[in-house]
Amino acid sequence: MRYSLASPFAILLFLAACGQMGSEPRPSTPSGEGSSRIEGVASVIDGDTIEIHGQRIRLSGFDAPERGKVCGATNVYQKAALYLSDQVGTRTVTCKRTGTDSYDRAVATCRVSGTDLGQIMVGAGWARDWPKYSHGAYADAEARARGGHKGIWNLHCPDDLWGSRRYD
């Protein structure tokens, strides 16, 4: 019996084709790392960080109180996180990635039911505008929250809730 070089090549080609038939197609634009769009049900990490499909996302343009911060008897760090969690619930969150922060988290502007989470958090007084990153997008919401004594602005908290960050 005589074999030619074409036979092993034909067998390999056939096996390779069979192997591809059962595999699922891969999305060309995944909604995960490396993509500009991230979407799914979110877990809340704190008042300005969520996680979708295992990817940590720093919400862009605003800042919530830092871990361990209290105002009188109120744990404002926890209150901010709980408020964000109530707003997100089990609904789909859609994020547009704008970069990566120094902790290697995605930075994104995120919406739930079409409403910007920054507007929600700053407007409720559980976060503040960060003009360096928002370019003033949440300034009016912060002014209304302060004027209406909402969230932290109702508690007459010290200005150190955000650590040593500057907001001018």
Protein Blocks (a to p, Z undefined) as FASTA:
>chain_A
ZZdfklmmmmmmmmmmmmmmmpccddfbdcbehiabdcdddddfblmbcceehiacddeh
iacddehiaehjbcfklmmmmmmmmmnmmaccddddfbdcfkopacddddeehiafklmm
mmnopaccdfklnnommmmmmmmmmmnopajllnopafklnojadfZZ
